Amino acid sequence: MRLLPSGTYHETYWTDHALWQWRTGFVTFALAAGLVLLLYVLPWRGSGYLLGVANVVGYTVLSALGVQLLIGYCGQVTLGHAAFIAVGAYGTGIGILHYGLPYPVALLIGALLAGLWSVLFGLPSARTKGFYLIMTTMAAQFVTVDFIIAQYVSKIGGRGVAFSLPPGTIRMGPAVIDSEREVYYLMLALVTLCTVALVNLFRTRVGRAWIAIRDNDIAAEALGVNIFTYKLLAFFTAGVLGGLAGGFWVSATYGLTPEDYTLAWSLWLVGVILIGGVGSLHGVFFGALFLTGVLEVLKAGVFRVADVYPMLADRFLFIKEMTFGLAIIGFLLYEPRGLAYRWHQIKNYFKLWPFGY
Amino acid sequence: MSRIGMRMVTVLLLCGLAAPLGASAQGQMITLGSLNDTTGPTSDVGREVALGIREAIQYVNDTGAVNGKPIRLRQYDYGYRIPEALTTYKRFRDFDKAVAVLGWGTGDTEALAPTVAKDQLPYLSSSWSNFLTDPKKTPFNFIYGPDYSNYARAGLQAWFDEVWMKDPRYTADRGRGVRPRLVAFFAFPVPYASAPIRALKDQAAILGFEVGPDQDIPLTALDVKSQVLAAKEFRPHVVWHGNIPMSVSTALRDAHALDLGADHIINSWGCDENLIRIAGPASERAICNIPFVIWGEASPLTPKIMEYAAKVNPGLPAARRSVRTVHAWQQTLMMVEALKRADQAGKLNGPGIREAFYTFKDWTVGLAPPFTITPDDHRPTSVFPIRIIRGGKLEPLTRIDLRAKYPDRWPRWIGN
């Protein structure tokens, strides 16, 4: 529910449906500052390392959006999302190398392929739910990456399972994408596009049908929602988003390897939305920022400690991993609704301030 | 959580955030980045290498460092996750200002190769993929052991020359004109494991082998009976193992239990003393592509290696060490040698270190065959030492010189 200041009412349907229902000067200022930070300060004042981290965050966001759609909005638990990211990546990479397509076209074809491939593995959702659906999505992971890509896709052009693209082959129109900054801008554009599309999709008939299926599929069916079609539509959209993530990642690495798309990455993405908050687009961003950021902060910590106790450095390599596990357990114990819920509470606190209720 | 507890957590987190900001630069130190896997799927070999690198760096710093400039090692466990390898590499480049990087896996090294070339940052990887040896494609990637593809050729050649042609078990088959049969066991989606397969099959064709269906064995396999049974229908004489000891030992034991009756050839990172410890008698007669002196074997550096292992990392005792410690020493000392030469030339930067690598002519510290690196060939050697497990020991079997054996083909066996 949205909170409006006392005495502020909607007078037209437009304002009632607007994404931003009301805005204070502070919020406008914060948004503008954020925009300047994202568009100028980070790419032009930040180091390549910072941009590299930002790109991984963006990749994680793009990858996790589809997972959030399936798990958080449609209630279809998926543990095989890396497979669809792989299809998008290989579709894009092979499109560029083997068929000489321009990058944007290859990216779109890769995304569509991933969407169709995802529909294929969404078919079992007509008959299965819960744990059984998890098993079929895990099958997607192994069938796609370990079997089809390793056995058949690698035969295309005789390149083997892992290959890289020649420098300069990835270009958006006249601009060659080959440095962190260009990848960063591409990432920003894709993330914005996908997020805006999803925000609006969730407000349409389709989005509401998905949420109905998540909340109670039998009730949704009784109310006339064609469950099967909408589930497949969800798988398709999630697959397209995954494919875009994969195609984007090709631009960041100029290379393809199945080791990028393991079951571990699928599980990682589920971790992202669990920590960020299931059923919230904010959650995807918070989760991706948290999981990527925590690793970098811990890395800095490990190096710092290694300076002071060089003899102990090896042992501290493990501490990073342990702290990471501890952070996840801490979240499940103390913040089970994810970072998005905390964000919601903080926002409401300031909206209600100075009143405590 | 109580209010006090919450505050303590916040303070701790803020300290963690502030820590990197307090880091100050120390003059006259050379920073070397190192990506290692001590917790991921290749940690069974990766952990010992990570420890070994630290020991070797300690040794270098104790014995004059790089012309008096000590090395600061930035070692990081990336858990075999490629996105983390990418960000860590960028951290080494921009934040730590590393002059060079010691790398690890094939997947991340190949993924980083275009970036490395653009940044002109020398990258000496534990992945010896043949793909990384063509300077036209990967000008700043170097490897510190014989490349996988040609090593696979050499291993097969060694089995053909020393076992198939000589062993009385095969006299009857040879007399009847039977072609030797080969099956490859490896993890299909893992670039390290799949890298040498094409070369292996090419060599099999050259030597007149029949090649059976490949078997997919994950790096963390605990049971490979179905793969062994599938291979058994083909009745192979020899099996190629492309994985790491954890999974190769499983394959050897299952092959032994199901009486596959084939010989084994094992990839560079798949065979070591630990394999014999785990697989026991099942590893008997296996051929191993190990290029270095093994743990405790006589060499000029062996006493130092053992001394520093005991001094720096007593937690991993000599009884549990393996050739992986020697891998780490070879990697570190090769990089340090290049740093020294670049520093002497007054060019301690990316292109300078690359030039220094090109001055390597029959260079060795006594751990491996002599290395020669040229501006158009990053394959360090054409001599491939082959070992065989006999009586639970890794004994030298032969040395294959592929350049001498195939002089016309050798120049083409690069960069793929």
Interface residues (C-beta under 8 A of the other chain):
Chain A: S47 G48 Y49 L50 L51 G52 V53 V56 Y59 T60 V145 D146 F147 I149 A150 Q151 S154 G160 V161 A162 F163 S164 L165 P167 D178 S179 E180 A252 T253 Y254 G255 T257 P258 E259 D260 A264 W265 T292 L295 E296 V297 L298 K299 A300 G301 V302 F303 R304 A306 D307 P310 M311 A313 D314 L317 F318 K320 E321 Y334
Chain B: M1 G16 L17 A19 P20 G22 A23 N36 T38 T39 A50 L51 R54 R72 L73 R74 Q75 Y76 D77 G79 Y80 R81 I82 P83 E84 L86 T87 T88 K90 R91 R93 D94 F95 D96 G105 T106 G107 D108 E110 A111 L112 A113 P114 T115 A117 K118 F131 F188 P189 V190 P191 S194 A195 R198 D216 P218 V312 N313
